[in-house]
Amino acid sequence: MDYKATHGVAHRKPAGPSDAIALGFTKLLRFCADKFFAKRYGNRAIVLETVAAVPGMVGGTLTHLRCLRRMCDDNGWIATLIDEAENERMHLMTFIALAKPTWFERLVVLIVQWVFYCFFFLLYLLSPRTAHRVVGYFEEEAVISYTLYLKEIDSGHVENVPAPEIAKRYWNLSDDATLRDVVLIVRADEAHHRDTNHCFADTLAGIAVDPRAISSAQPHLARTPQAGWSTVRGTG
């Protein structure tokens, strides 16, 4: 895999039109998010995590149905994708405890989630490889956003408040954990999702993947992707 470190992030260079489309779509959404939220990273996280929790559930569901139809093993894909969706939902619950969304942001969540769900469902049916690459690029941007969030905390522009109880329970954080600790561990989660989805996309493209290429930083996972992913291709 051709990864290049940029801004502390493992960036996957596009390899072909499918990857270029995935990256272009991601950059467009990033532009919109930057214009809408600016430096309100807590509110940005609330809206974006409601979207980020969609791909894992869609991919897990369609892979589950495909394996039922073909009576084949999923080699760990389903559990990994469902774990990802659950982890993103817990990110949302954590940031709701920190930054209360406005009524307008709640409306945005309703609209964006339904539009994105329908879009991603169709994309996964048509091209699972592109769908996973989109998620990989989404997570690259998420790592960048949380890195900028950390800078705001460290500079004193965002108060380093105590971590919510829900975060302490979910990640087994200490009693004196703070917002900074939460952002660090959420960023590690996103980095793991980034690497996992890029590896899934490579597998579907017929590129040999070493499971060890996936980030070892996975503080929320009880299960990890298994070797032999190449047996799961597409959803049809």
Phi and psi restraints in degrees (value plus and minus 20) as a CYANA .aco file:
   2 ASP   PHI    -119.8   -79.8
   2 ASP   PSI      68.6   108.6
   3 TYR   PHI    -124.4   -84.4
   3 TYR   PSI     122.7   162.7
   4 LYS   PHI    -154.1  -114.1
   4 LYS   PSI     109.2   149.2
   5 ALA   PHI     -93.9   -53.9
   5 ALA   PSI     101.7   141.7
   6 THR   PHI    -158.1  -118.1
   6 THR   PSI     108.4   148.4
   7 HIS   PHI      34.7    74.7
   7 HIS   PSI      15.1    55.1
   8 GLY   PHI      55.7    95.7
   8 GLY   PSI      -7.6    32.4
   9 VAL   PHI    -140.9  -100.9
   9 VAL   PSI     119.3   159.3
  10 ALA   PHI     -98.3   -58.3
  10 ALA   PSI      87.8   127.8
  11 HIS   PHI    -118.8   -78.8
  11 HIS   PSI     112.4   152.4
  12 ARG   PHI    -115.7   -75.7
  12 ARG   PSI      93.2   133.2
  13 LYS   PHI     -86.2   -46.2
  13 LYS   PSI     117.4   157.4
  14 PRO   PHI     -80.5   -40.5
  14 PRO   PSI     118.9   158.9
  15 ALA   PHI    -145.5  -105.5
  15 ALA   PSI      62.8   102.8
  16 GLY   PHI      87.1   127.1
  16 GLY   PSI     151.3   191.3
  17 PRO   PHI     -79.1   -39.1
  17 PRO   PSI     -59.1   -19.1
  18 SER   PHI     -79.8   -39.8
  18 SER   PSI     -66.2   -26.2
  19 ASP   PHI     -87.6   -47.6
  19 ASP   PSI     -58.3   -18.3
  20 ALA   PHI     -83.7   -43.7
  20 ALA   PSI     -60.5   -20.5
  21 ILE   PHI     -83.7   -43.7
  21 ILE   PSI     -63.6   -23.6
  22 ALA   PHI     -80.8   -40.8
  22 ALA   PSI     -63.6   -23.6
  23 LEU   PHI     -88.4   -48.4
  23 LEU   PSI     -62.5   -22.5
  24 GLY   PHI     -81.6   -41.6
  24 GLY   PSI     -62.4   -22.4
  25 PHE   PHI     -83.0   -43.0
  25 PHE   PSI     -61.5   -21.5
  26 THR   PHI     -84.4   -44.4
  26 THR   PSI     -63.5   -23.5
  27 LYS   PHI     -84.6   -44.6
  27 LYS   PSI     -54.6   -14.6
  28 LEU   PHI     -83.9   -43.9
  28 LEU   PSI     -65.6   -25.6
  29 LEU   PHI     -85.5   -45.5
  29 LEU   PSI     -56.2   -16.2
  30 ARG   PHI     -83.1   -43.1
  30 ARG   PSI     -61.9   -21.9
  31 PHE   PHI     -80.4   -40.4
  31 PHE   PSI     -64.9   -24.9
  32 CYS   PHI     -83.7   -43.7
  32 CYS   PSI     -62.0   -22.0
  33 ALA   PHI     -84.7   -44.7
  33 ALA   PSI     -60.8   -20.8
  34 ASP   PHI     -83.8   -43.8
  34 ASP   PSI     -60.4   -20.4
  35 LYS   PHI     -88.7   -48.7
  35 LYS   PSI     -57.8   -17.8
  36 PHE   PHI     -98.1   -58.1
  36 PHE   PSI     -62.9   -22.9
  37 PHE   PHI    -121.8   -81.8
  37 PHE   PSI     -43.3    -3.3
  38 ALA   PHI      34.3    74.3
  38 ALA   PSI    -140.9  -100.9
  39 LYS   PHI    -122.8   -82.8
  39 LYS   PSI      -1.6    38.4
  40 ARG   PHI    -105.0   -65.0
  40 ARG   PSI      54.5    94.5
  41 TYR   PHI     -87.7   -47.7
  41 TYR   PSI     -52.5   -12.5
  42 GLY   PHI     -84.2   -44.2
  42 GLY   PSI     -65.8   -25.8
  43 ASN   PHI     -89.1   -49.1
  43 ASN   PSI     -56.2   -16.2
  44 ARG   PHI     -79.7   -39.7
  44 ARG   PSI     -64.0   -24.0
  45 ALA   PHI     -81.5   -41.5
  45 ALA   PSI     -60.2   -20.2
  46 ILE   PHI     -79.6   -39.6
  46 ILE   PSI     -69.0   -29.0
  47 VAL   PHI     -89.9   -49.9
  47 VAL   PSI     -66.4   -26.4
  48 LEU   PHI     -90.5   -50.5
  48 LEU   PSI     -51.9   -11.9
  49 GLU   PHI     -90.2   -50.2
  49 GLU   PSI     -46.7    -6.7
  50 THR   PHI     -87.0   -47.0
  50 THR   PSI     -48.9    -8.9
  51 VAL   PHI    -102.2   -62.2
  51 VAL   PSI     -60.6   -20.6
  52 ALA   PHI     -82.9   -42.9
  52 ALA   PSI     -44.2    -4.2
  53 ALA   PHI    -100.0   -60.0
  53 ALA   PSI     -27.2    12.8
  54 VAL   PHI     -96.2   -56.2
  54 VAL   PSI     -70.2   -30.2
  55 PRO   PHI     -76.6   -36.6
  55 PRO   PSI     -62.6   -22.6
  56 GLY   PHI     -81.1   -41.1
  56 GLY   PSI     -61.0   -21.0
  57 MET   PHI     -89.3   -49.3
  57 MET   PSI     -61.6   -21.6
  58 VAL   PHI     -83.4   -43.4
  58 VAL   PSI     -70.0   -30.0
  59 GLY   PHI     -82.2   -42.2
  59 GLY   PSI     -62.1   -22.1
  60 GLY   PHI     -83.5   -43.5
  60 GLY   PSI     -62.2   -22.2
  61 THR   PHI     -85.3   -45.3
  61 THR   PSI     -68.5   -28.5
  62 LEU   PHI     -88.5   -48.5
  62 LEU   PSI     -55.4   -15.4
  63 THR   PHI     -87.3   -47.3
  63 THR   PSI     -60.3   -20.3
  64 HIS   PHI     -78.8   -38.8
  64 HIS   PSI     -67.7   -27.7
  65 LEU   PHI     -86.2   -46.2
  65 LEU   PSI     -58.5   -18.5
  66 ARG   PHI     -83.5   -43.5
  66 ARG   PSI     -62.7   -22.7
  67 CYS   PHI     -87.0   -47.0
  67 CYS   PSI     -53.0   -13.0
  68 LEU   PHI     -86.0   -46.0
  68 LEU   PSI     -64.3   -24.3
  69 ARG   PHI     -84.4   -44.4
  69 ARG   PSI     -62.3   -22.3
  70 ARG   PHI    -113.2   -73.2
  70 ARG   PSI     -23.6    16.4
  71 MET   PHI      33.8    73.8
  71 MET   PSI      30.4    70.4
  72 CYS   PHI    -147.9  -107.9
  72 CYS   PSI     144.2   184.2
  73 ASP   PHI     -99.1   -59.1
  73 ASP   PSI     129.0   169.0
  74 ASP   PHI    -113.2   -73.2
  74 ASP   PSI     -30.5     9.5
  75 ASN   PHI      35.3    75.3
  75 ASN   PSI      16.6    56.6
  76 GLY   PHI      72.0   112.0
  76 GLY   PSI     -24.6    15.4
  77 TRP   PHI     -84.7   -44.7
  77 TRP   PSI     -66.0   -26.0
  78 ILE   PHI     -81.1   -41.1
  78 ILE   PSI     -71.0   -31.0
  79 ALA   PHI     -80.6   -40.6
  79 ALA   PSI     -59.7   -19.7
  80 THR   PHI     -83.0   -43.0
  80 THR   PSI     -65.2   -25.2
  81 LEU   PHI     -89.6   -49.6
  81 LEU   PSI     -60.1   -20.1
  82 ILE   PHI     -87.7   -47.7
  82 ILE   PSI     -58.7   -18.7
  83 ASP   PHI     -78.7   -38.7
  83 ASP   PSI     -61.2   -21.2
  84 GLU   PHI     -82.3   -42.3
  84 GLU   PSI     -65.6   -25.6
  85 ALA   PHI     -81.7   -41.7
  85 ALA   PSI     -63.0   -23.0
  86 GLU   PHI     -85.0   -45.0
  86 GLU   PSI     -60.6   -20.6
  87 ASN   PHI     -83.1   -43.1
  87 ASN   PSI     -62.5   -22.5
  88 GLU   PHI     -85.3   -45.3
  88 GLU   PSI     -55.6   -15.6
  89 ARG   PHI     -84.8   -44.8
  89 ARG   PSI     -57.3   -17.3
  90 MET   PHI     -89.8   -49.8
  90 MET   PSI     -51.0   -11.0
  91 HIS   PHI     -78.9   -38.9
  91 HIS   PSI     -65.7   -25.7
  92 LEU   PHI     -79.5   -39.5
  92 LEU   PSI     -69.1   -29.1
  93 MET   PHI     -81.4   -41.4
  93 MET   PSI     -54.4   -14.4
  94 THR   PHI     -86.0   -46.0
  94 THR   PSI     -66.9   -26.9
  95 PHE   PHI     -96.0   -56.0
  95 PHE   PSI     -42.8    -2.8
  96 ILE   PHI     -84.1   -44.1
  96 ILE   PSI     -54.9   -14.9
  97 ALA   PHI     -90.9   -50.9
  97 ALA   PSI     -37.8     2.2
  98 LEU   PHI    -121.7   -81.7
  98 LEU   PSI     -58.3   -18.3
  99 ALA   PHI    -153.0  -113.0
  99 ALA   PSI      93.4   133.4
 100 LYS   PHI     -95.7   -55.7
 100 LYS   PSI     102.1   142.1
 101 PRO   PHI     -91.2   -51.2
 101 PRO   PSI     125.5   165.5
 102 THR   PHI     -97.7   -57.7
 102 THR   PSI     148.6   188.6
 103 TRP   PHI     -83.2   -43.2
 103 TRP   PSI     -54.2   -14.2
 104 PHE   PHI     -87.6   -47.6
 104 PHE   PSI     -60.5   -20.5
 105 GLU   PHI     -86.3   -46.3
 105 GLU   PSI     -55.3   -15.3
 106 ARG   PHI     -83.9   -43.9
 106 ARG   PSI     -58.7   -18.7
 107 LEU   PHI     -85.4   -45.4
 107 LEU   PSI     -61.8   -21.8
 108 VAL   PHI     -79.8   -39.8
 108 VAL   PSI     -61.2   -21.2
 109 VAL   PHI     -78.7   -38.7
 109 VAL   PSI     -66.9   -26.9
 110 LEU   PHI     -79.6   -39.6
 110 LEU   PSI     -65.2   -25.2
 111 ILE   PHI     -91.6   -51.6
 111 ILE   PSI     -71.0   -31.0
 112 VAL   PHI     -83.7   -43.7
 112 VAL   PSI     -59.9   -19.9
 113 GLN   PHI     -84.3   -44.3
 113 GLN   PSI     -64.6   -24.6
 114 TRP   PHI     -87.3   -47.3
 114 TRP   PSI     -61.8   -21.8
 115 VAL   PHI     -83.2   -43.2
 115 VAL   PSI     -65.3   -25.3
 116 PHE   PHI     -88.5   -48.5
 116 PHE   PSI     -57.9   -17.9
 117 TYR   PHI     -79.8   -39.8
 117 TYR   PSI     -68.9   -28.9
 118 CYS   PHI     -82.0   -42.0
 118 CYS   PSI     -63.3   -23.3
 119 PHE   PHI     -81.8   -41.8
 119 PHE   PSI     -68.4   -28.4
 120 PHE   PHI     -90.1   -50.1
 120 PHE   PSI     -55.2   -15.2
 121 PHE   PHI     -79.3   -39.3
 121 PHE   PSI     -67.9   -27.9
 122 LEU   PHI     -86.4   -46.4
 122 LEU   PSI     -60.0   -20.0
 123 LEU   PHI     -82.0   -42.0
 123 LEU   PSI     -61.9   -21.9
 124 TYR   PHI     -87.3   -47.3
 124 TYR   PSI     -54.0   -14.0
 125 LEU   PHI     -86.5   -46.5
 125 LEU   PSI     -61.0   -21.0
 126 LEU   PHI    -100.0   -60.0
 126 LEU   PSI     -60.8   -20.8
 127 SER   PHI    -173.7  -133.7
 127 SER   PSI      67.6   107.6
 128 PRO   PHI     -77.0   -37.0
 128 PRO   PSI     -54.4   -14.4
 129 ARG   PHI     -79.9   -39.9
 129 ARG   PSI     -69.3   -29.3
 130 THR   PHI     -83.6   -43.6
 130 THR   PSI     -58.0   -18.0
 131 ALA   PHI     -81.6   -41.6
 131 ALA   PSI     -65.9   -25.9
 132 HIS   PHI     -88.0   -48.0
 132 HIS   PSI     -53.5   -13.5
 133 ARG   PHI     -87.8   -47.8
 133 ARG   PSI     -58.9   -18.9
 134 VAL   PHI     -77.2   -37.2
 134 VAL   PSI     -66.9   -26.9
 135 VAL   PHI     -83.7   -43.7
 135 VAL   PSI     -60.4   -20.4
 136 GLY   PHI     -78.0   -38.0
 136 GLY   PSI     -63.2   -23.2
 137 TYR   PHI     -91.5   -51.5
 137 TYR   PSI     -56.4   -16.4
 138 PHE   PHI     -74.7   -34.7
 138 PHE   PSI     -66.5   -26.5
 139 GLU   PHI     -90.8   -50.8
 139 GLU   PSI     -50.6   -10.6
 140 GLU   PHI     -78.1   -38.1
 140 GLU   PSI     -65.6   -25.6
 141 GLU   PHI     -87.1   -47.1
 141 GLU   PSI     -54.3   -14.3
 142 ALA   PHI     -84.1   -44.1
 142 ALA   PSI     -61.4   -21.4
 143 VAL   PHI     -81.7   -41.7
 143 VAL   PSI     -61.6   -21.6
 144 ILE   PHI     -82.0   -42.0
 144 ILE   PSI     -64.9   -24.9
 145 SER   PHI     -81.6   -41.6
 145 SER   PSI     -63.7   -23.7
 146 TYR   PHI     -91.6   -51.6
 146 TYR   PSI     -47.9    -7.9
 147 THR   PHI     -86.0   -46.0
 147 THR   PSI     -62.0   -22.0
 148 LEU   PHI     -86.6   -46.6
 148 LEU   PSI     -55.4   -15.4
 149 TYR   PHI     -80.8   -40.8
 149 TYR   PSI     -64.3   -24.3
 150 LEU   PHI     -80.5   -40.5
 150 LEU   PSI     -59.6   -19.6
 151 LYS   PHI     -83.3   -43.3
 151 LYS   PSI     -58.7   -18.7
 152 GLU   PHI     -84.7   -44.7
 152 GLU   PSI     -58.1   -18.1
 153 ILE   PHI     -87.5   -47.5
 153 ILE   PSI     -67.4   -27.4
 154 ASP   PHI     -85.8   -45.8
 154 ASP   PSI     -49.8    -9.8
 155 SER   PHI    -102.1   -62.1
 155 SER   PSI     -29.0    11.0
 156 GLY   PHI      68.7   108.7
 156 GLY   PSI     -18.2    21.8
 157 HIS   PHI     -94.8   -54.8
 157 HIS   PSI     -43.7    -3.7
 158 VAL   PHI    -142.0  -102.0
 158 VAL   PSI     108.8   148.8
 159 GLU   PHI     -87.5   -47.5
 159 GLU   PSI     113.6   153.6
 160 ASN   PHI    -105.4   -65.4
 160 ASN   PSI      56.3    96.3
 161 VAL   PHI     -96.2   -56.2
 161 VAL   PSI     145.2   185.2
 162 PRO   PHI     -80.8   -40.8
 162 PRO   PSI     126.8   166.8
 163 ALA   PHI     -87.4   -47.4
 163 ALA   PSI     122.6   162.6
 164 PRO   PHI     -82.4   -42.4
 164 PRO   PSI     133.1   173.1
 165 GLU   PHI     -80.9   -40.9
 165 GLU   PSI     -56.1   -16.1
 166 ILE   PHI     -82.8   -42.8
 166 ILE   PSI     -55.7   -15.7
 167 ALA   PHI     -90.7   -50.7
 167 ALA   PSI     -59.5   -19.5
 168 LYS   PHI     -82.0   -42.0
 168 LYS   PSI     -60.5   -20.5
 169 ARG   PHI     -90.1   -50.1
 169 ARG   PSI     -64.7   -24.7
 170 TYR   PHI     -87.6   -47.6
 170 TYR   PSI     -63.2   -23.2
 171 TRP   PHI    -121.9   -81.9
 171 TRP   PSI     -12.4    27.6
 172 ASN   PHI      35.3    75.3
 172 ASN   PSI      25.9    65.9
 173 LEU   PHI     -99.9   -59.9
 173 LEU   PSI     139.3   179.3
 174 SER   PHI     -91.7   -51.7
 174 SER   PSI     143.9   183.9
 175 ASP   PHI     -83.2   -43.2
 175 ASP   PSI     -46.9    -6.9
 176 ASP   PHI    -118.2   -78.2
 176 ASP   PSI      -2.4    37.6
 177 ALA   PHI     -83.2   -43.2
 177 ALA   PSI     129.9   169.9
 178 THR   PHI    -142.2  -102.2
 178 THR   PSI     158.0   198.0
 179 LEU   PHI     -76.5   -36.5
 179 LEU   PSI     -59.4   -19.4
 180 ARG   PHI     -80.0   -40.0
 180 ARG   PSI     -61.3   -21.3
 181 ASP   PHI     -82.4   -42.4
 181 ASP   PSI     -59.4   -19.4
 182 VAL   PHI     -85.1   -45.1
 182 VAL   PSI     -67.0   -27.0
 183 VAL   PHI     -82.9   -42.9
 183 VAL   PSI     -58.3   -18.3
 184 LEU   PHI     -81.0   -41.0
 184 LEU   PSI     -65.0   -25.0
 185 ILE   PHI     -95.7   -55.7
 185 ILE   PSI     -51.7   -11.7
 186 VAL   PHI     -86.7   -46.7
 186 VAL   PSI     -60.9   -20.9
 187 ARG   PHI     -81.6   -41.6
 187 ARG   PSI     -58.6   -18.6
 188 ALA   PHI     -83.7   -43.7
 188 ALA   PSI     -59.8   -19.8
 189 ASP   PHI     -78.4   -38.4
 189 ASP   PSI     -67.9   -27.9
 190 GLU   PHI     -84.4   -44.4
 190 GLU   PSI     -56.7   -16.7
 191 ALA   PHI     -83.2   -43.2
 191 ALA   PSI     -58.2   -18.2
 192 HIS   PHI     -86.0   -46.0
 192 HIS   PSI     -64.3   -24.3
 193 HIS   PHI     -81.7   -41.7
 193 HIS   PSI     -59.1   -19.1
 194 ARG   PHI     -76.5   -36.5
 194 ARG   PSI     -73.0   -33.0
 195 ASP   PHI     -86.9   -46.9
 195 ASP   PSI     -59.1   -19.1
 196 THR   PHI     -81.3   -41.3
 196 THR   PSI     -68.3   -28.3
 197 ASN   PHI     -90.5   -50.5
 197 ASN   PSI     -54.6   -14.6
 198 HIS   PHI     -85.0   -45.0
 198 HIS   PSI     -58.7   -18.7
 199 CYS   PHI     -86.6   -46.6
 199 CYS   PSI     -59.5   -19.5
 200 PHE   PHI     -81.7   -41.7
 200 PHE   PSI     -64.6   -24.6
 201 ALA   PHI     -82.5   -42.5
 201 ALA   PSI     -61.5   -21.5
 202 ASP   PHI     -82.6   -42.6
 202 ASP   PSI     -61.9   -21.9
 203 THR   PHI     -80.4   -40.4
 203 THR   PSI     -65.0   -25.0
 204 LEU   PHI     -88.0   -48.0
 204 LEU   PSI     -42.2    -2.2
 205 ALA   PHI    -106.3   -66.3
 205 ALA   PSI     -20.7    19.3
 206 GLY   PHI      64.3   104.3
 206 GLY   PSI      -4.0    36.0
 207 ILE   PHI    -111.5   -71.5
 207 ILE   PSI     111.6   151.6
 208 ALA   PHI     -82.5   -42.5
 208 ALA   PSI     112.6   152.6
 209 VAL   PHI    -143.1  -103.1
 209 VAL   PSI     111.2   151.2
 210 ASP   PHI    -114.4   -74.4
 210 ASP   PSI      96.4   136.4
 211 PRO   PHI     -74.6   -34.6
 211 PRO   PSI     -43.1    -3.1
 212 ARG   PHI     -90.6   -50.6
 212 ARG   PSI     -32.0     8.0
 213 ALA   PHI     -90.5   -50.5
 213 ALA   PSI     -37.2     2.8
 214 ILE   PHI     -92.4   -52.4
 214 ILE   PSI     121.3   161.3
 215 SER   PHI     -74.1   -34.1
 215 SER   PSI     118.1   158.1
 216 SER   PHI     -99.0   -59.0
 216 SER   PSI     -29.9    10.1
 217 ALA   PHI    -104.7   -64.7
 217 ALA   PSI      79.2   119.2
 218 GLN   PHI    -161.8  -121.8
 218 GLN   PSI      48.3    88.3
 219 PRO   PHI     -85.3   -45.3
 219 PRO   PSI     -36.3     3.7
 220 HIS   PHI    -122.1   -82.1
 220 HIS   PSI     -32.1     7.9
 221 LEU   PHI    -113.5   -73.5
 221 LEU   PSI     113.7   153.7
 222 ALA   PHI    -113.0   -73.0
 222 ALA   PSI     -39.4     0.6
 223 ARG   PHI    -145.0  -105.0
 223 ARG   PSI     133.3   173.3
 224 THR   PHI    -147.1  -107.1
 224 THR   PSI     136.1   176.1
 225 PRO   PHI     -77.4   -37.4
 225 PRO   PSI     122.8   162.8
 226 GLN   PHI    -117.1   -77.1
 226 GLN   PSI     142.2   182.2
 227 ALA   PHI     -90.1   -50.1
 227 ALA   PSI     141.8   181.8
 228 GLY   PHI      68.4   108.4
 228 GLY   PSI       7.2    47.2
 229 TRP   PHI     -83.7   -43.7
 229 TRP   PSI     -42.3    -2.3
 230 SER   PHI     -82.3   -42.3
 230 SER   PSI     -31.2     8.8
 231 THR   PHI     -99.4   -59.4
 231 THR   PSI     -31.2     8.8
 232 VAL   PHI    -129.0   -89.0
 232 VAL   PSI      89.1   129.1
 233 ARG   PHI    -153.9  -113.9
 233 ARG   PSI     102.2   142.2
 234 GLY   PHI      52.7    92.7
 234 GLY   PSI    -194.5  -154.5
 235 THR   PHI    -148.1  -108.1
 235 THR   PSI     -18.6    21.4
